[in-house]
Amino acid sequence: MFSSYDTLDNDDLTLLRQVLEDVCLEKGIQLGGDEARQIARELVNWYLFVKHPDQLNDMLKPLAP
């Protein structure tokens, strides 16, 4: 989780949204569904440690069928 000192700016949110959309499209998951929300939570948690979109995408692959 993010500490109270961590913030996301517009560039961060844009990157995170694009990765989420790519993963959901690839896996056939609707963005508004429970699976997408779970993936989004994991994505934000991992973003603390991994900033590159391709690496984030690779990390999310095992989460979705």
N, C-alpha and C positions, 0 to 999 in steps of 0.2 A: 504494500500500500504506500501511497505517497505520505511523506511526513508533512507536518504543518508548514514547512519551509519550501516545499516543492510546488511549483505552479506550472500550468500549461498555458502557452500563448496560442494565438490563432494558427501559427504555422504547425505547432504540435497537434492541435485538434484536426487540422486539415490532413496531416499525414496519418493520424490514427484513423480518421474516417475513411480514407482511401484504402488503407490496409484492411479494415473491417469489410468494406464493400467488396474488395477483391476476393477475400476469403469466402464471404457469403455467396458471391456469384459462383465461384469455383465449386462450392459444396452444395449449391442449390438451397441455401438457407435464406429465409425472408428476414430482412433487416429488423423488423419490428417484433420478431418472435423471441421466445425464451432462449433458444440456442444462440441467437445473435447477441443477446444481452450477456450471456455467460462468456462468450468469446470476447466481447467488448471489455468486460471486467478484467479478464486475463490479459488482454492487450494493454490496458492502462497499467496494470501491475508490472508487466514485463518492460514497458517503456522506460521505466527507471533505469534499467540496465542495458537495454538494446535500443538504439535510436535508428538503425537502418531498416527501411521498410521491407527489404527482401528477407532479412533475418527475422523480423517480426512475423512475416507471413509464414516462413518455415516453422517457426515455433508454434504457430496456431494450428497447423495441419493435423496434428494428432487429436485435437479437441473435437473436431467435427467429423461425422461419418463420411 
